[in-house]
């Protein structure tokens, strides 16, 4: 593809700019301490969407439990305060 820029021919190869190749995600992971094989790493990455979905469900349950426990603690605190006022 060719274009014109200030009356000079301009070669347009791509809209993307390609830089020098860098480290792969696997190389970065091994530098960070990952000890599995490249195939195991690829399987791990492929499983991420399902894992994140499960974690999201667990987080919702944990939030509900924490809210319940917070309410229980607040109720207990009110009862302790009421007992202290009676003394």
C-alpha angles and dihedrals in degrees: 000000000000132000138177124249117182090335091306122112113256122198112216111194101165144345089235124078113224117205131185114304113260136193119308122243088252091055091049090049093050090048086054093052105274109148104185129105124266089255091052089049091051090050090049091053091046090054094051098093093054092043092051091049091052091047090051089055091048091049090055090053093047090050090052092049092048091049090050092048091047090053091049091050091049090051091050091049090053091051092049090049090050091051091050090052091053092058 
